Amino acid sequence: MRTVQFTIWDRLVLTPIEMISAANISMMVFGALFLLNLFAARPFGLWDFIAYATAVLTGTVIVPVLLPFIPGKAFSFKGWLWGVVGTACIVWAYGWFAPPFLLLGLGYTLALPAHSAYLAMNFTGATPYTSPSGVLKEMKIAIPFLVLSLLAGVVLILIKTLMG
């Protein structure tokens, strides 16, 4: 496996498969958001969709393409790191770090990088960089942190959305 070349093109070819997998998850998320919009004081809109789409593209395209150039060994860390960068850019651009939307901005900054990291971790089985035991070790460490980050972010988003 050490002699296998895994170029940017090789990684880019695999991204549509990951995007289809992410689309399946996204349909469930959008269904939940549709139901939540029936009761929300602040409905989810275009910028919320853009923030979510940025997280998906980060985990399925950006991290795999830039894989050798992103610091760190764990795919979950690489996905989380670029998820924070992408989410922070969207949150900052729309002004969600300002006081009326601070809970929303913090919620997205916790939840969306966890989603990007999860999607990036899905890519581990398609690379010659990891071994099965390394994948299991990474998942045992990363999944609890990603779940906690996602839950904390969702709680903050729900508080802001339901309370207005």
C-alpha angles and dihedrals in degrees: 000000000000091000094052114110113222104185129182089261091054090052093045091053089060096051097084090062090053091046091054090051089049090049090059091053091044092057089060091047092050091048090054091046091050090055092044091052088064089067103026124119087201110033121211112260144174096300091051089053091047091051091050093045090050090055091049094048091047093054097040104036116010098047095046093047094046094036100125093044099051113091119244135049103244118084089213091058092047091050093045093048094052090040089059091048094050095043094046090052092052094043092048093045093054094042097244092143088070118102101262092053101029095114090051093049093048091045092054091044089057101038106040099051088052088055091048090050092051091050091048090051089056086066094062094087092056098057135077089223097082139055125214091250090050091052092051091048092050092048093050089055101036105040097066091050092046092049092049092048092047094048093047091049094047091050091052092047092049092049091052093042098048097038096044 
